[in-house]
Amino acid sequence: MRAAIALAHQAWAAGEVPVGAVVVKAGEIIGRGFNRPISGHDPTAHAEIQALRDAAQRLGNYRLPGCELFVTIEPCTMCAGAIIHARIARVVYGARDAKTGAHGSVVDLFSEPRLNFHAAVISGVLAQECGKLLSDFFAERRQAQDKV
């Protein structure tokens, strides 16, 4: 999770919402990503998607069985769908996302019985630190807006 947090800081430095993600296989990071939708003009460029793409390229396979995804915030429905399609074995995330979270905050795709694959999910890992990163980022943006 610390590696994902470091990537979230890179996103912030790039003017993006600070979310970071890593894919781990057998204890080794094989995929890294941070939010890039604004700079990339790409609504799919979430941290999880970036990390999944990186890992898939390294492994030469769009399926990532036996891999874990660590991400600083609860995945959205788009990212949950990609995680399910990639066959990620376990998702570990920090802060919950009351607006778009797909692990129970809004919907729970990870336990939807009609889907053919279910990743194990662990929530709340370094949640305060991950949540503070997001709240500080948005507080800074609001403060900058007030000065305009």
N, C-alpha and C positions, 0 to 999 in steps of 0.2 A: 504494500500500500504506500510505503514511503516513496517508491519510484513513481507511482501514479501521481502522488502529491507534487513531486518535483516537476512532472510534466504539466500539471495544472498551473504551476507558477509560470512555465514557459508560455502557456496559452494566455495568461493574464498579461505578460510582457508584450505579447503580440496584439493585445487589444481584444482578445477573445474571452468568452465566459470561461473561467478557470476550471476546466474539467480535464483530468488526465486518466489514462488507462494503460495497463500492460497485460499482455498474454504471457502466461508462464506454463512451461512444460518441463516436467521432471526437475523443478527447482530453478530453471534457467529462464530468463526473460527472452522470449522469441518475437515479441511484437510490442511496439510502443505507439502511443498516439495521444494527441491532445486536440481540443476543439479547434476547428479551422473553418467553420461555415462562413464567417464574415469575410475573412481574407481570401478564401478560395471561391467565394460566390457559389457555395455548394451546400444546400440544406442537409445533405447526407453526411457531411464531414464532421460528425461527432467524434469524440475521443475514442469511444468503443469501436466505431467503424474503422477509424484509422488504425487502431491496434490490431483488429481482426485482419484487415488487409495486409498489414506488415507481416503478421504471423503466417498468413496463408501463402504469401510470396516466398517467405523463408522456407516453409515446409513443402512448397510446390503442390498444395492441395487446398481446396476451398473448405474441406472438412477439417476440424481441429479437435478430434477426439482425444481425451486424456489431458486436455489443456484447461487452465483456469484463467479467468479474466478478473483482474482487480481494477476497480474504477472508483473514483472519488464520490460519485453520486449515483443514486438509483437510476438504472437505465430507463429510457423512454420506450414507447411501444416499437418504434423503428429499430432501436438498438436491441431490444429484447428479441424481436423477430430475427435479426441477423445472428444473434447469439444462438438461438434455437437452430437456425439453418446450418450454422457452423459446427453444431454438436459440441459446444463448450460444456465440459463436465460440471464445472462449478463457477459460480459468479460470487465475487466478494466485493461489497461496496460499502462506502462510508456513510454519507448523509442521505436521508430520504428526500424525495422530491414530491412535495404536496401538489404540484401543478401538472406534472407529466409522468410521474413514476409508474412503472409497469410491474412492480413487485408488491402491489397492495395499496400504494398511496392513492392511485386513481383506478387502476385495473391490476389484475395479477395474471399476466400471460404465462409466467413460469409454472403455475399450477393448473392451467386450463386443461381439463381432462380430455378435451377433444383434440388436442395437439399430440403429435406422434413422438415428441421428444421433450424431456423435462430436465433442465439443469438444476443441480442443487444450488441454493442461494443462501449466502450468509450476509446479513446486514449489520450496520452499526460499527464497523471496524474503523477506528479513528474518526468516528462520526463528528465529534465536536470540532476537530481540526479541519475536516473537509467542509463542514457546514460554515465554519467561520471564514474560510477562504472565499466562499461564495458570497456570504453576507457582507464581508469587507469590500469585495469587488463592486457589488451593486451599491453600497453606501458611497464609495468613491465616485461612481458614475453619477449618482444622484447629486452629490455635492458639486461635481463639475457642471451639471445641468443648471443648478441653482445660480452659478456664477455667470452664466450666459445671459 
